[in-house]
Amino acid sequence: MTVARSLLLFVLAALAEIGGAWLVWQGWREHRGVLWIAGGIIALGCYGFVATFQPDPHFGRILAAYGGIFVAGSLAWGMVVDRFRPDRWDLIGAGICLVGVAVIMYMPRR
């Protein structure tokens, strides 16, 4: 249950951070306006809180592991939202990052 909860929190963090950054990008680079930017800022603020609910108490470990989720999630976001087509190296790199997440977060410790 703890691993499932942790993974769900990582997914929520990725949606908030990647979605928030995308909204800011759309507001600024695609000239959609200040409301898009404001929505992005709010989403990025929400991202900042999600990590605090992780069961592991170590900030550095949580953010290091989240980095791998961010990499894979960014590629997935690009595929779904922007119709980006990752190449095999993108996918291999994301896979390596996800293995790193598993090692950092879920390997047994004393």
Backbone as CSV, one residue per row, in Angstrom:
resi,resn,N_x,N_y,N_z,CA_x,CA_y,CA_z,C_x,C_y,C_z
1,MET,0.822,-1.205,0.000,0.000,0.000,0.000,0.860,1.262,0.000
2,THR,1.974,1.232,0.729,2.837,2.401,0.807,3.450,2.726,-0.550
3,VAL,3.877,1.704,-1.302,4.451,1.933,-2.628,3.387,2.499,-3.563
4,ALA,2.195,1.948,-3.532,1.111,2.439,-4.390,0.790,3.896,-4.062
5,ARG,0.744,4.222,-2.778,0.471,5.613,-2.374,1.585,6.541,-2.853
6,SER,2.812,6.095,-2.694,3.950,6.889,-3.120,3.917,7.122,-4.631
7,LEU,3.629,6.079,-5.402,3.558,6.225,-6.857,2.430,7.175,-7.269
8,LEU,1.290,7.066,-6.603,0.180,7.973,-6.888,0.587,9.422,-6.610
9,LEU,1.278,9.648,-5.513,1.740,11.004,-5.188,2.734,11.514,-6.226
10,PHE,3.607,10.636,-6.714,4.533,11.041,-7.768,3.776,11.429,-9.039
11,VAL,2.754,10.670,-9.395,1.961,10.985,-10.586,1.244,12.323,-10.405
12,LEU,0.667,12.548,-9.222,0.000,13.831,-8.959,0.985,14.992,-9.027
13,ALA,2.183,14.789,-8.470,3.206,15.833,-8.527,3.584,16.136,-9.970
14,ALA,3.735,15.092,-10.768,4.101,15.291,-12.173,3.007,16.041,-12.927
15,LEU,1.760,15.671,-12.694,0.660,16.374,-13.365,0.646,17.850,-12.988
16,ALA,0.856,18.143,-11.718,0.840,19.538,-11.269,2.038,20.307,-11.816
17,GLU,3.240,19.718,-11.744,4.423,20.455,-12.192,4.477,20.579,-13.708
18,ILE,4.309,19.475,-14.397,4.388,19.520,-15.854,3.220,20.312,-16.424
19,GLY,2.033,20.087,-15.877,0.869,20.847,-16.321,1.018,22.326,-16.044
20,GLY,1.541,22.659,-14.877,1.746,24.069,-14.544,2.757,24.737,-15.457
21,ALA,3.859,24.043,-15.707,4.869,24.595,-16.611,4.313,24.739,-18.022
22,TRP,3.505,23.770,-18.449,2.888,23.834,-19.779,1.937,25.027,-19.871
23,LEU,1.166,25.270,-18.820,0.257,26.418,-18.826,1.020,27.741,-18.920
24,VAL,2.115,27.850,-18.175,2.935,29.061,-18.267,3.489,29.195,-19.682
25,TRP,3.985,28.099,-20.233,4.511,28.089,-21.607,3.435,28.568,-22.590
26,GLN,2.238,28.020,-22.452,1.153,28.408,-23.353,0.794,29.886,-23.192
27,GLY,0.738,30.340,-21.954,0.395,31.733,-21.698,1.411,32.693,-22.261
28,TRP,2.688,32.364,-22.116,3.749,33.282,-22.523,4.180,33.067,-23.965
29,ARG,4.601,31.845,-24.282,5.167,31.579,-25.614,4.111,31.493,-26.702
30,GLU,2.933,31.034,-26.348,1.871,30.901,-27.342,0.853,32.048,-27.252
31,HIS,1.170,33.020,-26.401,0.377,34.262,-26.299,-1.095,34.007,-25.945
32,ARG,-1.317,33.073,-25.026,-2.701,32.791,-24.625,-3.167,33.660,-23.463
33,GLY,-2.249,34.347,-22.831,-2.654,35.336,-21.852,-2.320,35.018,-20.410
34,VAL,-2.615,36.023,-19.611,-2.235,36.011,-18.208,-3.016,34.966,-17.395
35,LEU,-4.222,34.628,-17.791,-4.977,33.611,-17.048,-4.334,32.235,-17.172
36,TRP,-3.778,31.942,-18.320,-3.052,30.674,-18.484,-1.824,30.670,-17.578
37,ILE,-1.120,31.784,-17.555,0.068,31.894,-16.704,-0.322,31.761,-15.240
38,ALA,-1.380,32.424,-14.830,-1.846,32.347,-13.442,-2.230,30.914,-13.084
39,GLY,-2.921,30.229,-13.979,-3.259,28.823,-13.738,-2.017,27.979,-13.573
40,GLY,-1.004,28.268,-14.373,0.260,27.542,-14.253,0.947,27.788,-12.934
41,ILE,0.929,29.013,-12.491,1.552,29.356,-11.200,0.833,28.640,-10.059
42,ILE,-0.468,28.592,-10.121,-1.236,27.882,-9.086,-0.909,26.390,-9.103
43,ALA,-0.873,25.802,-10.307,-0.545,24.377,-10.411,0.854,24.101,-9.888
44,LEU,1.809,24.965,-10.205,3.176,24.774,-9.710,3.233,24.901,-8.187
45,GLY,2.427,25.778,-7.632,2.341,25.872,-6.174,1.791,24.596,-5.568
46,CYS,0.789,24.015,-6.207,0.229,22.740,-5.729,1.274,21.635,-5.771
47,TYR,2.064,21.624,-6.827,3.145,20.642,-6.931,4.045,20.702,-5.694
48,GLY,4.343,21.899,-5.243,5.225,22.060,-4.097,4.709,21.378,-2.837
49,PHE,3.405,21.240,-2.716,2.827,20.606,-1.538,2.720,19.090,-1.656
50,VAL,2.559,18.594,-2.863,2.304,17.158,-3.043,3.434,16.312,-2.452
51,ALA,4.667,16.721,-2.664,5.804,15.930,-2.175,5.797,15.787,-0.650
52,THR,5.200,16.730,0.032,5.193,16.662,1.500,4.359,15.490,2.020
53,PHE,3.540,14.900,1.171,2.711,13.771,1.586,3.380,12.416,1.352
54,GLN,4.573,12.418,0.766,5.288,11.152,0.562,5.598,10.522,1.923
55,PRO,5.523,9.193,2.004,5.778,8.532,3.288,7.234,8.618,3.754
56,ASP,8.180,8.734,2.848,9.592,8.849,3.233,9.844,10.262,3.740
57,PRO,10.555,10.427,4.860,10.732,11.760,5.443,11.890,12.575,4.860
58,HIS,12.634,12.034,3.905,13.858,12.680,3.433,13.619,13.469,2.143
59,PHE,13.667,14.787,2.270,13.411,15.685,1.144,14.304,15.368,-0.055
60,GLY,15.594,15.211,0.181,16.533,14.953,-0.910,16.209,13.679,-1.663
61,ARG,15.853,12.634,-0.939,15.510,11.365,-1.577,14.244,11.504,-2.419
62,ILE,13.247,12.161,-1.870,11.979,12.330,-2.585,12.201,13.112,-3.879
63,LEU,12.916,14.237,-3.794,13.111,15.060,-4.986,14.034,14.391,-5.988
64,ALA,15.024,13.644,-5.531,15.894,12.910,-6.455,15.089,11.865,-7.219
65,ALA,14.282,11.108,-6.507,13.455,10.091,-7.165,12.430,10.745,-8.081
66,TYR,11.842,11.833,-7.636,10.843,12.518,-8.461,11.431,12.960,-9.798
67,GLY,12.718,13.263,-9.810,13.362,13.658,-11.063,13.138,12.636,-12.167
68,GLY,13.208,11.360,-11.829,12.968,10.313,-12.817,11.529,10.289,-13.289
69,ILE,10.610,10.518,-12.358,9.187,10.590,-12.715,8.950,11.782,-13.637
70,PHE,9.619,12.895,-13.332,9.477,14.100,-14.145,9.932,13.852,-15.582
71,VAL,11.054,13.169,-15.748,11.572,12.887,-17.092,10.569,12.059,-17.893
72,ALA,10.139,10.945,-17.317,9.187,10.075,-18.014,7.839,10.779,-18.218
73,GLY,7.393,11.498,-17.204,6.121,12.202,-17.296,6.135,13.313,-18.339
74,SER,7.263,13.992,-18.472,7.367,15.053,-19.476,7.247,14.485,-20.881
75,LEU,7.887,13.351,-21.117,7.758,12.715,-22.431,6.320,12.263,-22.673
76,ALA,5.704,11.685,-21.648,4.311,11.233,-21.789,3.387,12.427,-22.048
77,TRP,3.590,13.525,-21.317,2.789,14.733,-21.528,2.937,15.204,-22.973
78,GLY,4.164,15.264,-23.436,4.408,15.696,-24.806,3.711,14.813,-25.826
79,MET,3.690,13.509,-25.574,3.027,12.580,-26.490,1.520,12.819,-26.516
80,VAL,0.930,12.983,-25.344,-0.524,13.103,-25.245,-1.007,14.495,-25.648
81,VAL,-0.350,15.516,-25.137,-0.856,16.881,-25.304,-0.332,17.548,-26.581
82,ASP,0.951,17.356,-26.874,1.555,18.051,-28.015,1.842,17.134,-29.203
83,ARG,1.421,15.880,-29.106,1.638,14.894,-30.177,3.121,14.717,-30.530
84,PHE,3.971,14.865,-29.517,5.401,14.636,-29.660,5.639,13.140,-29.806
85,ARG,6.566,12.763,-30.682,6.889,11.349,-30.865,8.321,11.108,-30.394
86,PRO,8.466,10.543,-29.185,9.822,10.277,-28.693,10.501,9.198,-29.533
87,ASP,11.804,9.311,-29.653,12.534,8.256,-30.356,12.990,7.198,-29.347
88,ARG,13.663,6.191,-29.824,14.051,5.091,-28.929,14.970,5.564,-27.818
89,TRP,15.800,6.568,-28.088,16.718,7.056,-27.054,15.970,7.807,-25.966
90,ASP,14.939,8.534,-26.344,14.079,9.168,-25.336,13.477,8.100,-24.427
91,LEU,12.954,7.044,-25.037,12.287,5.988,-24.269,13.279,5.203,-23.407
92,ILE,14.454,4.926,-23.953,15.478,4.233,-23.160,15.909,5.107,-21.983
93,GLY,16.114,6.381,-22.232,16.495,7.296,-21.158,15.439,7.380,-20.073
94,ALA,14.170,7.465,-20.479,13.085,7.513,-19.495,13.031,6.209,-18.703
95,GLY,13.247,5.084,-19.371,13.265,3.800,-18.672,14.377,3.740,-17.635
96,ILE,15.542,4.229,-17.992,16.660,4.274,-17.042,16.288,5.130,-15.832
97,CYS,15.659,6.268,-16.097,15.238,7.149,-15.001,14.246,6.448,-14.078
98,LEU,13.310,5.695,-14.642,12.316,4.994,-13.813,12.954,3.874,-13.003
99,VAL,13.962,3.233,-13.552,14.708,2.246,-12.756,15.377,2.956,-11.583
100,GLY,15.925,4.142,-11.837,16.527,4.927,-10.763,15.529,5.274,-9.673
101,VAL,14.300,5.613,-10.062,13.246,5.889,-9.080,13.035,4.675,-8.190
102,ALA,12.920,3.511,-8.802,12.680,2.283,-8.036,13.828,2.001,-7.076
103,VAL,15.048,2.199,-7.531,16.206,1.946,-6.663,16.233,2.932,-5.504
104,ILE,16.047,4.208,-5.804,16.119,5.234,-4.758,15.000,5.074,-3.733
105,MET,13.794,4.840,-4.208,12.635,4.877,-3.307,12.260,3.542,-2.680
106,TYR,12.409,2.444,-3.404,11.724,1.227,-2.980,12.628,0.055,-2.664
107,MET,13.932,0.239,-2.715,14.817,-0.841,-2.309,14.857,-0.914,-0.777
108,PRO,14.960,-2.132,-0.245,14.976,-2.293,1.224,16.150,-1.557,1.855
109,ARG,15.892,-0.974,2.988,16.929,-0.282,3.772,16.873,-0.800,5.196
110,ARG,17.974,-0.606,5.886,18.002,-0.998,7.305,17.152,-0.076,8.125
